[in-house]
Amino acid sequence: MAELTPEQRQAAQARGRHFVAATDEQVATLSMQRRVFWMKGRAYLVVRSDGFLETVATLQAVLRQPQPAVERPHPAAPPEPAPSDPFPARPPSPAPAEDGAVAQKPAEAGEPERPAASAPAGRPAPAALAMTARLVASYVATNSVTIGELDGLIRSIHRTVTGLRQPRRP
């Protein structure tokens, strides 16, 4: 049985390892492989960034390595206040058209200006990111997903969401 101290857990987390509570089935299956770690009477699995589980020997080797330097976080900038009106105010009307120039069509009074429907090239639309996050959260809430599968799931759902055609607004 591999008992870990809180200091060892912090050191492993600083080196990119994640701790996941182990189920009884995982304890029964993975104990012989020495992949179950105990802290304060609870069983945990230690997951590497590539999704594989650490063994006692591999985690001990990781903990013997020098700890990475900890950068002091910069003070967070205060958040910018959200605009109270989702549609920004229109800029003032341009000067009257001079001779020969075409005057701009005035905007209709009751219709607010709509933001662009698509994001700049190379950047996904915020709506697509929000929809991807909601779909991934819904899927993960109802299905068992390993850490290793999560990246592929997010990419697949996002690719599908960004491939959907938005209905045109009148």
Number of C-alpha atoms within 10 A of each C-alpha: 12 13 14 13 11 10 9 14 17 12 19 21 15 15 17 10 22 19 16 12 15 18 13 10 8 15 19 11 13 16 14 10 11 16 23 26 23 16 13 9 8 12 20 20 24 24 22 19 13 10 15 13 19 20 20 18 11 12 17 13 10 16 16 10 10 9 12 9 7 7 6 6 6 6 6 6 6 6 6 6 6 7 8 7 7 11 11 12 9 9 6 6 9 9 8 10 10 8 7 6 8 9 12 11 6 8 11 8 6 6 7 13 13 9 10 8 11 13 13 9 7 6 8 13 15 11 14 19 14 12 15 21 15 11 16 18 13 11 13 13 10 8 9 9 12 12 16 14 12 14 10 11 15 16 13 13 16 20 13 12 16 16 10 9 7 9 6 6 5 3
